[in-house]
């Protein structure tokens, strides 16, 4: 496992150096991202932890109805994340 990780780091480093030497400005052709898009996505992800923990707890107790509700809320959070990504065009 260490070899695979080491190889990935080596290839990533070589790719970066190759691209860096071929371009006069860095990053090539990209505008810096707006911080609001990333912040909104991060907040949605952090908020989605709450129903995930709730779903785990109620599933361990065997309560099927509340487990389904929590999973539905988690799905809504995922949909909200997609909507935010489309809105901010990340």
C-alpha positions as CSV (number, residue, x, y, z in Angstrom):
1,X,0.0,0.0,0.0
2,X,2.9,2.4,0.7
3,X,4.2,1.8,-2.8
4,X,1.0,2.8,-4.4
5,X,0.7,5.9,-2.3
6,X,4.4,6.8,-3.0
7,X,3.9,6.3,-6.8
8,X,0.8,8.5,-6.8
9,X,2.7,11.3,-5.0
10,X,5.6,11.0,-7.4
11,X,3.3,11.1,-10.5
12,X,1.4,14.0,-9.1
13,X,4.6,15.9,-8.4
14,X,6.0,15.2,-11.9
15,X,2.7,16.2,-13.5
16,X,2.7,19.5,-11.5
17,X,6.3,20.2,-12.5
18,X,5.6,19.4,-16.2
19,X,2.6,21.6,-16.3
20,X,4.3,24.4,-14.4
21,X,7.2,24.5,-16.8
22,X,4.9,24.6,-19.9
23,X,2.8,27.5,-18.8
24,X,3.8,31.2,-18.3
25,X,1.0,31.9,-15.8
26,X,-0.1,29.6,-13.1
27,X,-2.7,28.2,-12.9
28,X,-3.0,28.0,-16.6
29,X,-6.1,29.7,-18.0
30,X,-8.2,29.6,-14.8
31,X,-9.8,32.3,-12.8
32,X,-9.6,32.0,-9.0
33,X,-12.7,30.5,-7.5
34,X,-15.2,32.5,-5.6
35,X,-15.1,31.6,-1.9
36,X,-18.8,31.7,-1.5
37,X,-19.4,28.6,-3.6
38,X,-17.0,26.5,-1.6
39,X,-18.3,27.9,1.7
40,X,-21.9,27.1,0.9
41,X,-20.9,23.5,-0.2
42,X,-18.9,23.1,3.0
43,X,-21.8,24.2,5.2
44,X,-24.2,21.9,3.4
45,X,-21.8,19.0,3.9
46,X,-21.3,19.8,7.6
47,X,-25.1,20.1,8.1
48,X,-25.6,16.7,6.4
49,X,-23.6,15.0,9.2
50,X,-26.5,15.7,11.6
51,X,-29.1,13.5,9.8
52,X,-26.4,10.9,9.1
53,X,-25.7,10.5,12.8
54,X,-29.4,10.5,13.6
55,X,-30.0,7.8,11.0
56,X,-27.3,5.6,12.5
57,X,-28.7,6.0,16.0
58,X,-32.3,5.3,15.1
59,X,-31.3,2.4,12.8
60,X,-29.4,0.8,15.7
61,X,-32.5,1.0,17.8
62,X,-34.5,-0.6,15.0
63,X,-36.9,2.2,14.3
64,X,-37.5,1.9,10.5
65,X,-39.8,5.0,10.1
66,X,-37.3,7.5,11.6
67,X,-34.4,5.8,9.8
68,X,-36.2,6.4,6.5
69,X,-37.0,10.0,7.4
70,X,-33.3,10.6,8.3
71,X,-32.2,9.1,5.0
72,X,-34.7,11.2,3.1
73,X,-33.3,14.3,4.8
74,X,-29.8,13.2,3.9
75,X,-31.0,12.9,0.3
76,X,-32.4,16.4,0.4
77,X,-29.1,17.7,1.7
78,X,-27.4,16.0,-1.3
79,X,-29.9,17.6,-3.6
80,X,-29.2,21.0,-2.0
81,X,-25.5,20.5,-2.6
82,X,-26.1,19.8,-6.3
83,X,-28.4,22.8,-6.6
84,X,-25.7,25.0,-4.9
85,X,-23.1,23.6,-7.3
86,X,-25.2,24.4,-10.3
87,X,-26.1,27.8,-9.0
88,X,-22.5,28.8,-8.3
89,X,-21.2,26.8,-11.3
90,X,-18.4,25.1,-9.4
